[in-house]
């Protein structure tokens, strides 16, 4: 039930691309954006808020009570967008997540499976987008090998400029 897609992007195209993806899906009420580092969580949340999106970040920088409070807000739909590190990709049970965006391609292919597995639970459908820069293209091959399927590549919107060329170093 998960529609998976990959965008090849330069790092400076990621924030405007996320803005466009979110704007085109106003009915999605439960979205998780994963990134690989704690430092990126606040940067992404700040960018989203500047663009008018209600977002909250969660990482190991928060104590347990703060993490639980953010999760309560997300479960109750008071928080539409949750930005998280991989600490959230395993072991949380939140139903009805519409979309997962991998801001950073996961370092480990199994982490990808856990991330996108947050959506399309209990016979629902969901979307998963992975934003891949030129340094992380080799990781997509590892993910595709693990899931035994090729993930469709989407063209960047023209107004964002050209994307990196697909190549594996």
SVG drawing of the C-alpha trace seen along z (x, -y; Angstrom):
<svg xmlns="http://www.w3.org/2000/svg" viewBox="-8 -32 41 41">
<polyline fill="none" stroke="black" stroke-width="0.4" points="0.0,0.0 3.0,-2.4 3.6,-4.3 7.4,-4.8 9.3,-7.4 12.7,-9.0 13.7,-12.5 17.3,-13.1 18.1,-16.5 20.9,-18.9 20.8,-19.7 19.6,-23.3 16.6,-21.9 15.3,-19.8 13.5,-22.5 11.6,-23.9 10.7,-20.4 9.3,-19.5 7.3,-22.7 5.8,-21.7 5.1,-18.1 3.3,-19.3 1.4,-22.1 0.1,-19.6 -1.3,-17.3 -3.3,-19.6 -5.6,-16.7 -2.7,-14.7 -2.9,-15.1 -0.1,-12.9 3.4,-13.3 6.8,-12.2 10.0,-13.7 13.0,-11.6 16.6,-12.9 19.8,-11.2 21.1,-13.8 19.7,-15.6 21.2,-18.9 19.0,-18.7 15.8,-18.3 15.7,-21.9 16.8,-23.2 14.0,-21.4 11.4,-22.4 12.4,-26.1 12.2,-26.0 8.7,-24.3 7.4,-26.9 8.7,-29.8 6.7,-28.3 3.5,-28.2 3.5,-24.5 2.8,-23.3 5.7,-21.1 7.5,-19.8 10.8,-18.0 11.7,-15.0 15.2,-13.6 17.4,-12.3 18.0,-16.0 14.6,-15.9 14.1,-14.2 11.6,-11.3 8.7,-13.5 9.3,-16.0 9.3,-13.2 6.1,-11.8 4.4,-15.2 5.4,-15.7 4.1,-12.2 0.8,-12.9 0.4,-16.0 1.2,-14.1 -1.2,-11.2 -4.0,-13.6 -3.4,-15.5 -2.6,-18.8 0.8,-18.4 0.5,-17.7 4.2,-17.2 6.8,-15.4 10.5,-15.8 12.5,-13.0 15.7,-11.0 15.8,-7.2 15.0,-6.9 11.4,-7.3 11.5,-4.8 11.3,-1.7 9.1,-0.8 6.4,-3.5 2.9,-2.6 1.1,-5.5 -1.7,-4.6 -2.9,-6.5 0.3,-8.1 -0.3,-9.5 3.2,-10.2 6.9,-9.6 9.6,-11.9 13.2,-10.8 14.9,-14.1 18.2,-12.3 18.6,-8.9 19.1,-6.4 22.7,-5.0 21.3,-1.5 18.8,0.1 17.0,1.7 16.4,-1.8 14.6,-2.7 12.2,0.3 11.5,-0.8 11.0,-4.5 8.6,-3.8 6.8,-1.2 5.4,-3.9 2.8,-4.6 0.2,-2.3 -0.6,-0.3 -3.8,1.5 -5.0,1.6 -4.4,-2.1 -2.4,-3.6 0.4,-6.0 3.2,-7.7 7.0,-7.6 9.4,-10.1 13.1,-9.8 15.3,-12.8 18.7,-11.6 21.7,-13.9 24.6,-13.0 26.6,-11.5 23.9,-9.1 22.9,-7.6 24.7,-4.3 22.4,-3.9 19.4,-3.7 20.9,-0.6 21.3,1.1 17.7,0.3 16.4,1.6 18.4,4.8 17.0,5.3 13.3,4.7 13.8,6.5 12.2,3.7 13.2,0.6 11.9,-2.6 10.4,-5.0 12.4,-8.2 10.4,-11.4 11.4,-14.5 12.0,-17.6 9.6,-20.4 11.0,-22.6 11.1,-25.7 13.6,-24.0 16.2,-23.8 18.1,-20.7 18.6,-17.7 21.9,-15.8 22.5,-13.1 21.9,-9.5 25.3,-7.9 26.8,-5.5 30.4,-6.2"/>
</svg>
